[in-house]
Amino acid sequence: MPEINFKIQWPDGTQEVCYSPSLVVKDYFTPNSNYSLNDFLERSRTALQIASDRVEAKYGMPCGMALKQLARIEATAARYASGPQPVVHFIQFLE
């Protein structure tokens, strides 16, 4: 199963490299695009859950790395939730 990393920038300028066990994230994000925090979270939840489900269908168990990545995204996003219209910048896919 092809995996992919992608780079984002949080509202405070901090950059992070994230992981997906599936290329499905390419269906949900566009390089060099901005997403409201809520939109970014919804897209991340959907894409990483689909990715984990694909791993489960193939190997019989969900992808722990995808679920940990989603938990890390949600925990980091919580820090910015009270700010005025926080934006996450999707920088690029790292192939």
Beta strands, then each sheet from edge to edge (+ up, - down):
strand 1: 4-9
strand 2: 15-20
strand 3: 33-36
strand 4: 87-94
sheet 1: 2+ 1- 4+ 3-
end
